[in-house]
């Protein structure tokens, strides 16, 4: 599962994910897809 979370999201929203990727560009999305199906948060 990949979930997009705004940068100012609460910390407890982020810690429930296995991996956090920072950035909304193609590189961030590619990294998140490679780590799926682990819970991944993409911070934008």
N, C-alpha and C positions, 0 to 999 in steps of 0.2 A: 504494500500500500504506500503510495506517495501522496503526501499532503502538503499543500502550500500554506505557509503560515506567515503573516506579516511580521516584519522585524521587531515590532514592539509588542509581540505576543507575550503572555505570561510565561514565566520560566517552567511552570509545571506542565504546560502544553508541550514544551520542547522535550522535557526529560522522559516522556513516555515513548519516545522514538529511539530506535537502536542507533541511528545515524542522523547527523544534522549536516546538511549541505548549505553553505552560504553563497548566495548569488542566484539571480534569476535568468542568467544567460544560458546559452546552449551547453556550455561546459558544466554548469551546475545540474541541469536536467539530465545530461548524459551520465554524470556520476551517480545521480539518484537512481536512474534506470538500471545501471549496472549492479547496484546493491539490492534491488528488489528481488524477492518479495519481502525482505526485511522492512520493518516500519522506518520510513525515511521522511524527515522533515526538511523542506527546502525553504530557507529563510531568504526573503527578498527585501 
